[in-house]
Amino acid sequence: MSESEFNELIDQTFSALEMALDDVDADIDYETSGGVLTVVFENASRLVFSRQPPTRQLWLAARAGGFHFAYDDEAGDWRDTRQGQLFRPFVVEQMQVQGNVGFAWI
């Protein structure tokens, strides 16, 4: 995957995530800056999503740890490089566990 293809996929992912966050009925804030999307929950905890062009990965920092996702063309989603979990269901889970926020994004 070229760097421009990677950046386009990240932009699409961040945009879809932001649209889904706008539909959440909870007090959360988010901000995108310099290739990083930070979600701040009412309990002050954060999820930090960042693009990693050198590795063509999307990284997520959460209370549960740091997770690296590579794009899986067959799945049409990012896949965790260690556990094999798909990105969208994993984000939904982390939103619930970390922020106690119901989040529909699959």
C-alpha positions, 0 to 999 in steps of 0.5 A: 500500500502506498503512503497516499492510499494509507493516508486516504484509508486513515482519513476515511476511518477518522471521518467515519469515527467522528461521524459516529461520535457525533451520534453518541448520546453521552458527554464526550469530546474529541479532537483531531490534530496532526494525525491524532484523534483523541477522544475524552470521556466524562470520566477524563479517560482517553482513547488516542488514535494515531496514524503511523505512516512508516509502518502503515498502521493505525495505533490505539492507546487505551487503558487496556494498552497499546494496539496496532492495526494493519489494514485487512483488505478482505475484511474491509477494516483494520485488524490488530496485529497481535490478537487479530481483532477487527478495529471497529468492534474493538473500538465499540468495546473500548468505548463501553469498557473505558468510557461507559458509552454505548456506541454503535459503529460496526 
